[in-house]
Structures are given as structure tokens and as C-alpha cells.
Amino acid sequence: MPVESGNSAAARQVKQKRKSHSLSIRRTNSTEQDRPGMQRDMLEGQDSKLPMALRSNLLDLFGQIEREFENLYIENLELRREIESLNERLAGEGQTVDGGDLSKGALKTKASHSTSQLSQKLKTTYKASTSKIVSSFKATTSRAVCQLVKEYVGHRDGIWDLAVTRVQPLVLGTASADHCSMLWSIETGKCLLKYAGHAGSVNSIKFHPTEQMALTASGDQTAHIWRYMVQLPLPQPPADISASLDDDVDFSDKDEADGEADGPSECPTIRVATTTLKSHQGVVIAADWLVGGKQVVTASWDRAANLYDVETSELVHTLTGKQATVTHCCTHPTQRLVVTSSRDTTFRLWDFRDPSIHSVNVFQGHTDTVTSAVFTVGDNVVSGSDDRTVKVWDLKNMRSPIATIRTDSAVNRISVSANQRIIALPHDNRQVRLFDMNGVRLARLPRSNRQGHRRMVCCSAWNEENQACNLFTCGFDRQAIGWNINIPALLQEK
């Protein structure tokens, strides 16, 4: 009698399994074919507002879904049997697969020296990744304490940008789509001055480093420089409106009747600019002072950024290149450096330290519009994008970011605290989150039906001179908010 070989026996066994598998599926299908009729008969005696044809169609669809799940379940059982047989064969050859404790090595073998090396490598990798995860959890255990201090309400439309003066008296400035810019008392929340010289949306506001002058950019294709003089009112005792950080209560959009007010009464208004900068052919989306305050840079949707002389109002240099719409510009606090952001997913670094050479470097690191890129006091640049990421770069080595922060919403105009080196991230989804320069999350500002922003948060700005109210945010809900951010000492040292 001929003896059947091992290979033919194995092939025959696999064939029998497939045959039994197909027979089980057929049995299942034949059984399922009888179910719709039974279910339809049962449904005829039930009360429902759905038409019978629609109900029958739904039953057919649900039956198909159930059959698909049953087929997957049967295939899963077959795979489990094959895995068990494979494990038995490996055990007979002197090898075992141990999945009980990953920390002691993901794979162990008794027959191969190379397999033991692989096991050691997996063990080392697992321990390193585990320690990294644990350290990140430790970093977020001492969380920042965030408290809402003051709300600044008076604009008729969304607020695009805000800034704090660099000289005394310290006031808050806001730029709004209602064609106005306002100066506010930080302590009382009262409007001190209104600038109404623009014919379009005011998209940006920045204050002179040493004088009482403001620089605003507008949709009317111009940037204005105007002087201000304000007198601070007497401070009022603050109200207790603190809330815990973990207040995640969501809410529907409130009625905006409270934002339809005619604005602050008895507020002085300036309507004529000291200097008007005209050279752009599109919306001027942002503007900033260069170090020293003798020159300003503007960014426009006409794909260019311009450098102006403040005293003569003349155009000194046009920063152009193969770039799309410019979305933001920022200057270095101590050096003649400018960074511009663009919709082409890049940001550019312009160097004006040498008057004879105006060099430019293009950096790619995002996959969507770069909404803002800002300098820090050190040698870092922080960029935010619509691709829901924020990246920290080292000016000495810009080949790749030193930290990447991933979020769940597009990031708007970010700001970095000079003293505590904390990044404030305003989001499209009404959230504001705080991170350190290493990308570790510190806090999320409270938002509930009683406080916080009700629309997209457009911008954030730090106030290093006032510990009681050291962070400001603004949004398209027509209000700016002042926050007190208290960082634990342990967290600051880290």
C-alpha cells in the first residue's frame, strides 16, 4: 500500500478545512434567507409610522450586515485554529512564543542565538519607550492654575488681534473687524481710547517699544501709526470668578445680544493717523516694529512683505519671493530679523543685520497654511499651522524642529512668554492650550457655559509686567479675556 507523504496530507487537511468552512457559510446563508420573511410577518403586527417598503428594505440591509459579521466570525475561528496548530508545531521544534510579560522580553527562543539578540533589542526599545511615556505623565501631574480675571467687551465684531503696551501706562490694545482698535484698562476692563481711522477691518495691532505709539494693519490695504495718551482709572476690587481647569462642560452658542451694545460710552476717539503706509495691493494682515522702533514691517495678501521707514513713511525694501499669500509677520526682540508666514506651508526668515545684504531662508515643516511664526527671547522660532501642529525650531539649526506639538484643531496666532517660556495656542475650536518649549502640555484654559470664548479664538498675548493678569486671548465672539496663569515652581524648573 502506498504511504501518503507529509506534504500531501497537509494539503488534504487544508482542503477539508476550506470545504467545511464553505459548507458552514452556505448553511448560514440558507438560514438567513428564511429570516427576512419571518421578520416581515412579525413586523406586520407591530405599530410603526414607517412605510412597509422602507421597513422591509431596512430588514434586508440589517440581514446583510449580520451575514457579513457571521462570515468574519467564522474566518476568525479558522485563523485561531491555524495559530494554535502553528504554536504546537513550534513547541515541538523547541521554540515558544511568550506574550505574558512584555517588560521581560517580547520574544524568547531556545534554539537560535540571533533570536535572543532580537529579544534583547525589543526589550531595550520597550523600556526606553515606557520610560519616555512615564516621564511625560510625570511632567503633566503638576498642572498650571488658570483663572479668568477680566472680560473686555465693547467691539461690534470679532477681534482679530491684541497686544499689551511696552511702556507705562500698561494698557491692552485690540484690533477688530468692526474697523476699530481700542485701548483698555487692564484692571477695570474699561475702554480708554478708540482709534477709528481705518476704512476696513483692523487685523493687527502692535505697540512701539519705547514711545506711546501704536501700529495697526487693515483690510483697507494700509497700515497706520497713531499716537495715544490715556489716563488709567482707579482699580476696582476683582470679582471671584475662578473655575477649575477640568471644567469641560460644553454648551450651545449663546445669543449675542450682549455683544450688540453700542460700545463703550464716553470713550475718546482718534480718527486721523500720524503716519499712513501705502504700498500694498491687497489686505494688510499683520505689521510689527523692528528693534529700535525706527522701521516697521507689514505683511499682505498681495504675497509681499514691506519694510518702511517710520520717520519718512518711505518704502525701504519689499520682501518678495516664490511664496503664496503672506499670513503673518513677526520681528525679533533684540536683532534685526523678520519671520513671515505663508499659505504655501512655509515660513521665511529675513536677515537685515547687514545693511548691504538682505538674506532670506525658507523653512518647510508643515503640511498646511502657517498661520503664525514668532521669535522667542532665546534662539528659537515657534510656528503654528492649520495642519493642527505647532513646531519649535532652533535658529542655529533649522533643518528639523526640536519639538512638535500635535493638537485636535487648527492653530491661530500663537504667543510665547518671555519669562516662563510658555506657548499659548489659540484654536478654531474655542480652546486655548498651554505648552512648554519641549512640547509638554501644561494646561487648558477653562471654558464652560459661564466663562471662556464662545467662538474661534484668534490670538493670544502675554503680559510679563502684570502677574495678576498675565495672559490675554481674543476671539470672534467679540470679546477679549484676561487670565491669571500660575505655574508651579517644580514645573518651571523642568
C-alpha positions in Angstrom: 0.0 0.0 0.0 1.5 3.4 -0.9 2.3 5.6 2.0 0.9 9.2 1.8 3.6 11.9 2.1 3.5 14.6 4.8 3.0 17.4 2.3 0.0 15.7 0.5 -1.5 15.0 3.9 -1.2 18.6 5.0 -2.7 19.8 1.7 -5.6 17.5 2.1 -6.2 18.7 5.6 -6.3 22.4 4.4 -8.7 21.4 1.6 -11.0 19.7 4.1 -11.0 22.8 6.3 -11.8 25.1 3.4 -14.6 22.7 2.4 -16.1 22.6 5.9 -15.8 26.4 6.1 -17.7 26.9 2.8 -20.4 24.5 3.9 -20.8 26.4 7.2 -21.2 29.6 5.2 -23.8 28.1 2.9 -25.7 26.8 5.9 -25.6 30.3 7.4 -26.8 31.9 4.2 -29.6 29.4 3.7 -30.7 30.0 7.3 -30.6 33.8 6.8 -32.7 33.6 3.7 -35.6 32.4 5.8 -35.3 35.1 8.4 -36.5 38.2 6.5 -39.8 36.5 5.7 -40.3 35.6 9.4 -39.3 39.1 10.5 -41.6 40.7 8.0 -44.5 38.6 9.3 -43.7 39.7 12.8 -43.5 43.4 11.8 -46.9 43.4 10.1 -48.5 43.0 13.6 -46.5 45.9 15.1 -47.4 49.5 15.1 -44.9 51.8 13.2 -45.0 55.0 11.3 -42.5 53.8 8.7 -43.9 52.5 5.4 -43.8 48.7 5.0 -41.5 49.0 1.9 -39.0 51.1 3.9 -39.1 48.7 6.8 -38.6 45.7 4.5 -35.6 47.5 3.0 -34.1 48.1 6.4 -34.5 44.5 7.3 -32.7 43.4 4.2 -29.8 45.7 4.9 -29.5 44.6 8.6 -29.6 41.0 7.4 -26.7 41.6 5.0 -24.7 43.2 7.8 -25.4 40.3 10.1 -24.3 37.8 7.5 -21.0 39.7 6.9 -20.3 39.7 10.7 -21.0 35.9 10.8 -18.6 35.3 7.9 -15.9 37.3 9.7 -16.6 35.4 12.9 -16.1 32.1 11.2 -12.9 33.2 9.5 -11.7 34.4 12.8 -12.3 30.9 14.3 -10.4 29.3 11.5 -7.4 31.6 12.0 -7.4 30.9 15.7 -7.2 27.1 14.9 -4.3 27.7 12.5 -2.5 29.8 15.1 -2.9 27.0 17.7 -1.6 24.4 15.3 1.4 26.6 14.4 2.2 27.1 18.1 2.1 23.3 18.6 4.5 22.8 15.8 6.9 25.5 17.1 6.7 23.9 20.6 7.7 20.6 19.1 10.7 22.2 17.4 11.9 23.8 20.7 10.6 27.3 20.3 7.9 29.1 22.3 6.1 32.5 21.9 5.7 34.2 25.3 3.2 37.1 25.3 2.6 37.3 29.0 5.1 40.0 30.1 6.5 42.4 27.6 8.7 44.0 30.1 10.7 40.8 30.3 11.2 40.5 26.6 8.7 40.2 23.8 10.2 37.1 22.2 12.2 34.2 23.6 13.7 31.3 21.8 15.8 28.3 22.9 17.2 27.3 19.5 18.6 30.4 18.0 21.2 32.9 19.2 20.0 35.6 16.7 16.5 35.3 18.1 17.8 36.1 21.6 19.6 39.2 20.2 16.3 40.3 18.7 14.6 39.7 22.0 17.2 41.8 23.8 16.7 44.6 21.3 13.0 44.6 21.7 13.3 44.7 25.5 15.6 47.7 25.3 13.3 49.6 22.9 10.3 48.8 25.1 11.9 50.0 28.3 13.1 53.2 26.6 9.6 54.0 25.2 8.0 53.1 28.5 10.3 55.4 30.4 9.5 58.2 28.0 5.8 57.8 28.4 6.0 57.7 32.2 8.2 60.9 32.2 5.6 62.7 30.1 2.9 61.7 32.5 5.0 63.0 35.4 5.5 66.3 33.7 1.8 66.9 33.5 1.0 65.9 37.1 1.7 69.4 38.4 -0.6 71.5 36.2 -0.8 75.2 35.8 -3.5 77.0 37.7 -5.6 79.2 35.3 -8.1 81.7 36.4 -10.3 84.1 34.4 -9.7 87.7 35.7 -11.4 90.2 33.4 -13.5 90.3 30.2 -13.2 93.2 27.8 -16.4 93.7 25.9 -17.3 96.6 23.5 -16.4 95.7 19.9 -19.2 95.2 17.4 -17.4 92.4 15.5 -14.8 89.7 16.0 -11.4 90.6 17.5 -8.5 89.5 15.3 -5.5 90.6 17.4 -4.4 92.1 20.7 -1.2 93.3 22.4 0.0 94.9 25.6 1.9 98.2 25.6 5.6 98.0 26.3 5.8 101.3 28.2 3.8 102.8 31.1 0.9 103.1 31.5 0.2 99.4 30.7 -2.9 99.1 28.6 -4.4 96.4 26.4 -4.9 97.0 22.7 -7.4 95.2 20.5 -7.9 95.1 16.7 -11.3 94.2 15.4 -13.3 93.5 12.2 -15.6 96.4 13.2 -12.9 98.8 11.6 -11.8 100.0 15.1 -9.0 99.5 17.5 -9.5 100.0 21.3 -7.2 100.6 24.3 -8.4 99.1 27.6 -7.6 99.4 31.2 -6.3 96.0 32.3 -7.5 96.3 35.8 -11.0 97.7 35.3 -11.9 96.5 31.8 -12.9 100.0 30.8 -12.3 101.3 27.3 -9.8 104.2 27.4 -9.5 105.2 23.8 -10.8 104.2 20.3 -9.0 104.5 17.0 -11.4 104.7 14.0 -9.1 105.8 11.2 -9.3 102.7 9.1 -11.8 102.0 6.3 -11.6 98.2 6.7 -11.1 95.5 9.2 -8.3 96.1 11.7 -6.3 92.9 11.5 -3.3 93.6 13.7 -2.0 95.9 16.5 1.5 96.3 17.9 2.9 99.0 20.2 6.2 100.9 19.9 8.9 99.6 22.2 9.7 103.0 23.9 7.0 105.5 22.9 3.2 105.8 23.1 2.6 104.9 19.5 0.5 102.1 18.0 0.8 100.3 14.6 -2.3 98.9 13.1 -2.8 96.9 9.8 -6.1 96.9 8.0 -8.1 95.4 5.2 -8.1 98.8 3.5 -4.6 97.9 2.2 -2.8 100.3 4.6 -1.0 100.3 7.9 -1.4 103.3 10.3 0.8 104.7 13.0 -1.0 106.8 15.6 -0.1 108.3 18.9 -2.2 107.9 22.1 -2.5 109.4 25.5 -4.5 107.6 28.2 -5.2 108.0 31.9 -5.8 104.9 33.9 -8.9 104.8 36.1 -8.8 103.7 39.7 -8.7 99.9 40.0 -11.8 98.1 41.2 -11.8 95.1 43.6 -11.7 91.9 41.4 -14.7 89.6 41.5 -14.3 85.9 42.4 -15.0 84.1 39.1 -12.4 81.3 39.4 -13.1 77.9 37.9 -11.3 74.6 37.9 -9.2 73.6 34.9 -11.1 70.4 34.3 -14.4 72.1 33.7 -15.2 70.5 30.3 -18.9 71.4 30.2 -19.8 72.2 26.6 -22.6 74.5 25.5 -24.5 75.7 22.5 -23.8 79.1 21.1 -25.3 81.8 23.2 -27.4 84.6 22.0 -25.2 87.5 21.1 -27.5 90.2 22.4 -24.8 91.2 25.0 -22.4 91.9 22.1 -24.8 94.2 20.2 -24.2 97.1 22.6 -23.2 100.4 21.1 -19.8 100.1 22.6 -18.2 101.9 25.5 -19.8 105.3 26.2 -17.7 108.4 26.8 -14.7 106.9 25.1 -12.3 109.3 23.3 -11.9 108.6 19.6 -9.0 109.2 17.3 -9.8 109.4 13.6 -6.6 110.6 11.9 -3.4 108.7 11.8 0.0 110.2 12.4 1.5 108.2 9.5 -0.1 106.2 6.8 1.8 103.5 5.0 0.5 102.8 1.4 2.2 100.4 -0.9 0.3 97.1 -0.8 -2.2 95.9 -3.4 -4.1 93.7 -1.0 -5.2 93.3 2.6 -2.5 94.1 5.1 -2.9 91.2 7.5 -0.1 92.0 10.1 2.5 94.6 11.0 5.3 94.8 13.6 8.1 97.1 14.8 11.7 96.3 14.2 14.0 96.5 17.1 14.6 100.2 18.0 11.2 101.3 16.6 12.6 103.2 13.6 11.3 100.8 11.0 8.2 98.6 10.6 7.4 95.6 8.5 4.0 94.8 7.1 2.6 91.5 5.6 -0.1 91.5 3.0 -2.3 89.1 1.0 -0.6 90.5 -2.2 2.2 88.0 -1.5 4.7 90.5 -0.2 6.0 92.0 3.0 7.2 95.6 3.0 9.8 97.3 5.2 9.1 101.1 5.9 11.0 103.9 7.5 8.8 105.4 10.2 10.0 108.9 10.1 9.8 109.4 6.3 7.0 106.8 5.6 9.1 105.6 2.6 9.2 102.0 1.4 12.7 100.8 2.1 12.5 97.2 0.9 10.0 94.7 -0.5 10.3 91.2 0.7 9.1 89.0 -2.1 9.7 85.5 -3.3 8.0 82.5 -4.7 5.5 82.5 -1.9 1.8 82.5 -1.6 -0.4 84.8 0.4 1.5 86.1 3.5 -0.5 85.4 6.7 1.7 86.9 9.5 4.9 88.7 10.3 7.0 89.0 13.5 10.2 90.7 14.4 13.0 89.5 16.7 13.0 91.4 20.1 16.8 92.2 20.0 18.0 91.6 16.5 17.1 92.9 13.0 15.4 89.6 12.0 11.9 89.2 10.5 9.9 86.0 10.1 7.0 85.8 7.7 4.4 83.0 7.4 2.6 81.9 4.3 -0.2 79.8 2.9 2.3 77.8 0.9 3.1 75.8 4.1 6.4 77.6 4.6 7.8 80.4 6.7 10.7 82.7 5.8 13.5 84.2 7.9 14.7 87.6 6.7 18.0 88.9 7.9 18.6 92.7 8.0 21.6 92.8 10.3 23.9 93.6 7.5 22.5 96.7 5.6 24.2 95.6 2.3 22.8 92.0 2.4 19.2 91.1 2.8 19.3 87.3 3.0 16.3 85.0 3.2 15.9 81.4 4.3 12.8 79.3 3.5 11.7 76.6 6.0 9.4 73.7 5.3 7.9 71.7 8.1 4.1 72.0 7.9 1.5 70.5 5.6 -1.0 73.4 5.6 -1.1 77.2 5.9 1.4 78.5 8.5 -0.8 80.9 10.5 1.9 82.5 12.5 5.6 82.1 13.4 7.1 84.1 16.3 10.5 84.6 17.9 11.4 83.8 21.5 13.8 85.6 23.7 16.3 82.8 23.1 17.4 81.4 19.7 14.1 79.7 18.9 11.2 80.2 16.4 7.8 78.7 17.2 5.4 78.2 14.2 1.7 77.3 14.2 -0.3 75.9 11.3 -3.7 74.9 10.1 -2.4 71.3 10.0 -3.1 71.3 13.8 0.6 71.3 14.8 3.0 73.7 16.5 6.7 73.3 15.9 9.7 74.7 17.9 12.8 75.4 15.9 16.4 76.3 16.8 17.7 79.3 14.8 21.2 77.7 14.8 19.9 74.5 13.2 16.6 74.8 11.3 16.8 71.5 9.5 14.2 69.9 11.7 12.1 71.0 14.7 13.3 70.3 18.2 9.8 69.7 19.4 6.4 69.1 17.7 3.0 69.7 19.4 0.0 67.9 17.9 -3.5 69.2 18.6 -7.0 68.5 17.5 -7.8 71.8 15.9 -6.2 74.4 13.6 -3.8 76.8 15.5 -4.1 80.6 15.1 -1.8 83.4 16.2 0.4 82.0 19.0 2.5 83.8 21.6 5.4 82.8 23.8 6.0 84.0 27.4 9.4 85.6 27.6 9.9 84.9 31.3 8.3 81.5 31.7 8.8 80.3 28.1 5.3 79.0 27.8 3.5 78.8 24.4 -0.2 79.8 24.3 -2.1 78.1 21.5 -5.5 79.6 20.4 -7.6 77.2 18.4 -10.5 77.2 16.0 -12.5 75.0 18.3 -12.6 77.7 21.1 -9.9 76.1 23.2 -6.7 77.7 24.4 -3.9 75.3 25.5 -0.6 76.0 27.1 2.7 74.0 26.4 6.3 74.4 27.4 9.1 74.6 24.8 9.7 70.8 25.0 6.1 70.2 23.8 4.7 69.1 27.2 1.2 70.1 27.8 0.8 72.3 30.9 -2.9 73.3 30.9 -6.1 74.1 29.0 -7.8 77.4 29.8 -11.3 76.9 31.4 -14.2 77.0 29.0 -17.8 76.4 30.1 -21.2 78.0 29.7 -20.3 80.6 32.3 -16.8 81.7 31.0 -14.4 81.4 28.2 -14.7 82.0 24.5 -17.9 81.1 22.6 -16.3 81.4 19.1 -13.0 80.8 17.4 -10.0 82.1 19.4 -7.9 84.2 17.1 -4.9 85.4 19.1 -3.1 85.3 22.4 -0.6 87.7 24.0 1.4 87.6 27.2 1.8 90.4 29.7 5.1 90.0 31.6 4.6 93.1 33.7 1.4 92.2 35.5 1.3 88.9 37.4 -2.4 89.3 38.3 -3.4 89.3 34.6 -0.5 87.9 32.6 -2.2 86.3 29.5 -4.8 87.7 27.1 -6.9 86.0 24.5 -9.4 87.3 21.9 -11.8 85.7 19.6 -14.6 86.1 17.1 -17.1 86.2 20.0 -16.3 90.0 20.2 -14.5 89.9 23.5 -11.0 89.8 24.9 -10.3 87.9 28.1 -7.6 88.4 30.7 -6.2 85.3 32.5 -4.0 84.7 35.5 -1.6 81.8 34.8 0.2 80.4 37.8 2.9 77.8 37.0 4.2 75.7 39.9 7.8 76.1 40.7 8.6 72.4 40.0 7.1 72.8 36.6 9.1 76.0 35.8 12.4 74.3 36.7 11.6 71.4 34.4 
